[in-house]
Amino acid sequence: MSKVLVIGCGGVASVAIQKCCQVSDVFSELCIASRTKSKCDALAEKLAPITSTRITTAQVDADDVDQLIALIKSYGPDLVMNIALPYQDLTIMDACLACGVNYMDTANYEPEDTDDPAWRAVYEKRCREEGFSAYFDYSWQWAYKKKFEDAGLTALLGCGFDPGVTQAYCAYAAKHEFDAIDTIDILDCNGGDHGYAFATNFNPEINLREVSAPGSYWEDGHWVEIPAMSIKREYDFDQVGRKDMYLLHHEEIESLARNIPGVKRIRFFMTFGQSYLDHMRCLEDVGMLSTTPVQYNGQEIVPIQFLKALLPDPASLGPRTKGKTNIGCIFTGTRDGKPKTWYIYNVCDHQACYREVGSQAISYTTGVPAMCGALMMLTGQWNKPGVYTVEEFDPDPFLDALDKYGLPRSVNGAPALVD
Ligand code: NDP
């Protein structure tokens, strides 16, 4: 019997909340708190007749630590699930520390204001010394490790699918399948079609920034950075078929490089259709992906935020999206002195997700792991004081929970990617 505060009520949070409500014996009380309370109220109203979880709602600006502290103190949760945006990670972690509550999220910290001098100084140092230029990295949240240790609290970072499940797949491979892992290729394929020429499957601002940034991968102990979309491969995905995919920087590479002993190379690939890429390039060329405010008619406008207002709401794609996702990891390494290749992945059907929770598979494949991660923490299976990513916990009960709650694993010995 636990009390959980969920912050955010967008595409991913609404799936996670619905899944929590399917496990009412653990998630006995939930408070849904977000910037727009009417969205929380609408979801609570939808769920009330079909769950025994007791749901309340609240309005909160998660950029404001004092508001968060007041809410957490008044509700008294066992866990705060941050399913708002990465911009709020640090404020919510601060509030959890102030109130003595465990924390989890689905994406690592990003600054909302990339002109902030304090952030900029750290960023430029990292570009210089570590050779990669992603806006998002774990250093800000890892810096909280000692504070969480001293407080005897757990912070679980990045518990969606990727990051999240992909790291559990890595921990599982290291625990059960290999004596030594040499390479990890994370393959994220969305074979879904929503019928729009251009739309993003989750928060457009986060998605477009991630995709338009330089790519990078980890090799022989250092980062290799490449121009955006400059490494392309084709892969024949189970239940989806042949797709073009491109190498991107992705946050789990950073933690896996630390936590998978001896790994020589880690790459992340995501599939994109030609229409998506053509639109994105064009938007970038005209400056619409910029996060720097411009003045227009006496008003300050952030181009990428304005673009977000024009694009379809990812939550509205559910009924239109048909097809499947296939996300997983291919490992090469050795077992009992022999070379070995091993592939583990999940296939998820957009329409099946929509029938179950009213969302497409991107929100579903993130929201279900968020619920399962919370389940691990609330049932005492993933608790240790400090700040951790998914591969630092036992993957077995988590993967069992994913099998049970909608994201079963498939395993085969598909060939490794050709270099
Ligand atoms: P949405 O934009 O759909 O939802 C974000 C929610 O957060 C909205 O309810 C929004 O409120 C709320 N919010 C934003 N700012 C604040 C604030 N200052 N205070 C309170 N609430 C706020 O995003 P998604 O659901 O698509 O994504 C949620 C998270 O999941 C993101 O961090 C994203 O990066 C991550 N993600 C992770 C993946 C993974 O595999 N690990 C994959 C996909 C996403 P409002 O309704 O008022 O806008």
Residues whose N, C-alpha, C, O or C-beta is under 5 A from the ligand:
A	BS01	NDP	G8 C9 G10 G11 V12 A13 S34 R35 T36 V60 D61 A62 D63 I83 A84 L85 P86 T106 A107 G160 F161 D162 P163 G164 F202 N203 I206 T366
